[in-house]
Amino acid sequence: MKENDVVFAPVTGKQCERVEELFGADSEDLWILGDSATRIKHNGEFVYESLLSNKLGLEIIRVLEEISLDYTIIACTRSRAVIKNNISEVM
C-alpha cells in the first residue's frame, strides 16, 4: 500500500489498543479510528479524542436502564471497557 501511496485506516467500535493488538507490527502508519471513532490514533499516539464526561456518561446509562434492561451496556474509558456486574455470563 505504501508503494501506491495508499493509507489504510481501520474504523471500528473496538478500542484502539485492541486494533493495534490485532494488526501487530502492521499497525505502524495506520490511522486507527477506534472506540466508535471517538478516538483516532496514529503511530501509537492519540491525535484526536472526543470523550463524554463521566457525569454525562452515567446519566446516559441511568436513562438507558430506565427504558429497558434488555440490552448490555458497555462503558468504555481511556484504559478499559466496563460491563455492569448484573449481566449474566450465560447467554
N, C-alpha and C positions, 0 to 999 in steps of 0.2 A: 504494500500500500504506500509506503514511504516513497518508493521509486516513482510512483504515479501521482505524488502529491495528494494522496487521499488520507484524511484523518478520520479515524473510527471513534465514535462517541456512543458507548452503550448507555441507554436510557432505561432505568428500571426503578421499581419500588424498593429494591434491596438497598441496604446500607452500602455506602461507597467502599468501606473496608471489605465487605463480603465480595464485591465485584473485583477488587484487587486480588483477593484470595483466589477467586475463580480463574482469573486471567494469568495469575502468577507474574513471571518476568515479562510477559507480553502486555502487562498493564502500563508499562512505561510509554509515555507520549499519548496515552488515551485521555480523552476528555470524558470523565465519568459523571454522568448526570444521575446521581443516586438519590435514595431517600425520597422517591416520587418527585424527583427533580427539584427538591428544596435545597440540595447541596451539590455543588459542582467541584470536582477535584481534578487537578492536572499535575502529573509528575509528583504525586504524593502530597501536594499542598491544596488546601481548600481555597478556591478563588471566588466562591460565591456561597452564601448561606442565607436562607430566608426561613427562619425558625419562629415558631409560636412561643410566646412566653408561657411559663409553667402555669400561671394563673388562667390564661385563656385555654390552654390545653385541658386542664382539669375541669373547667366549665363546659367545654365541648363534651368531654367524657360523661359528666353528670347529665347533660341533656340527652345524650345518646342512650344512657341507661334508663332514663325516664320513658323514652319512646319504646324501647324493646330490649330484651336480653337475648334475642335470637341470633346474635352475631358476636364475633370475637373482636374485642377492642385491643389493638396493639399500639402502645405509645412508644415512640422512638425518641431517644435523646441523642446527644452527640456521641455517647460512648456505648449505648446498648439499646435493645428493644425490650419492652416490659409488657407482659401479658398478665391481666388480673388473675389473682390466685383462686378465684371461684370458677375457673374454666376446667371442665372435665378433661382428663387426659385420654379418655376413651371416647372415640367419635363413632 
